[in-house]
Each structure stands twice: as structure tokens, then as C-alpha cells.
């Protein structure tokens, strides 16, 4: 799927609202993948980077918040406990700031 930056952000917000509302679920479990299709790393921004720049390191979040491993996303991805939910809430807020 080819995405614009705006569409990638819209899908990412939709995805992360679901993650915040469904603690303990993985990105790959999001029911809306059926609607949008498979994406690189189950991430609209990685998909955008691959379709627009042929690389997945051109994330719109990285300028403001750092790469995945160094951001709230990384905290969510590596934390299976309650801190993961707090990181998901923080990451969603960061996404909404980009709007």
C-alpha cells in the first residue's frame, strides 16, 4: 500500500488509539489490518518510508522524538508490564502533536 505522510499519520493515530484502549495487545492484532492490508513492521510510518523513499528510516517522528528504540514507542515495545500502557499513551499523544 502506498501512503502519503498525512494518511500514514491518520492510520497510526487510529492504530494507537486501539492499542491504548486494548492494553496487552500487539500491533499485529489490530482488526483494521484487514481494511488497510499488511504494512512493513505493522507500522504506517515504516510503510510510508518504504513507499515514498524506498527505506524505512524516514519516520516523521524521528526528528521530534528520536528513532523507534529511543522513543515512547520503544518503551512500549520492550515493556510487557503496566509501563507499556503508559508508553502507548505517551506515543499516541506524540502522534496527535504531529497532526
Secondary structure, DSSP 8 states (H G I E B T S, - for coil): ----HHHHHHHHHHHHHHHHHSTT--GGG-TTHHHH---GGG-HHHHHHHHHHSSS---TTHHHH--GGGSHHHHHHH--SHHHHHHHHHHHHHHHHH-
